[in-house]
Amino acid sequence: DAQGADLIVLRTMGKEGKSRVGKIQIEVQDLKETDRLRMYAGGATRKKASKEITSWGFVEERCVLQNCAVGEMNCVFRRNA
């Protein structure tokens, strides 16, 4: 949990790092970018994180709602075999 910077941290792995990882777990909010309930400015939404992580060759395995009041979810992505 990187307090809204999860996707930013994952980007630092670079192409080679991403190819060595089998699963990624990330905390996101399932809200629109402009929603007033966003907890962290610049934090990834589920839609944005899913789009980027799947472009790295992963598929969304599951997302579990952690806090329905703010749409907070833990999502797991696995390498597409």
N, C-alpha and C positions, 0 to 999 in steps of 0.2 A: 504494500500500500504506500504509494508515493504522494498522497494528499493531492490528488488531481493531476499529477504529472506522470502517471503510469505510462501513458503512450509515449511521452517525451523520453522517458528513461529507456523504453524498449527500442526506440529509434537509434539509440547510441550503440546498439549491438553491431550495427553494420550488416552488410550482406552475408559475410562469412559466419558471423555470430548467429544470425537468424537461421542459417541452414543447419546449424548444429543443435538447435533446440527442437524438442519434440512436442512440448506443450507450453502454453502461455496462460497464466491466469491474470486477469486485470479487473480492477474495480472501475466501473463506469456509472453514469446516470442515464437512464432511459427517458431523456427529456429533449426538447428542442434546444438548439444553441442559445436561443433568446429567452428561455424560460427563467423567470425570476427565482425559481427554486434551485438553480444551479449552485452547488456548494463552492466550486473553485473556478475562478475566471480562467479560461483556457483549458479547463479539464475536458477530457474526451467524453463525448456522448457515446452511447452504445452504437448508434448508426455510424458515427465517424470512426470509432475504433474498429468495428467489424469490417468496414470497407477497407481500411488500411491493412489490418492484420491478414485478411483474406488475400490481399494483393501480394503478400509475402509467401503464399502457398499454404496457408492454414485454413481450416474450416472451423466454424463455431460448433463446439461440442455441446455446450449448455450454458445458460445464464440463469442464475438464481437470485431472486429478489431478496435483498437484505433489509431494505428500509422503504416501505411503500410510500411514506410521507414525502420523500424526496426522490423516488425512483432509482435508488441506489442498488446496483446489481454487481455480483461477482460473475464474470464470464470466463469460460475456459475454451481455448482454441487448441486444436491439435494439428500437427503437420498432416497435410493431405497426402495420403500414400499413393 
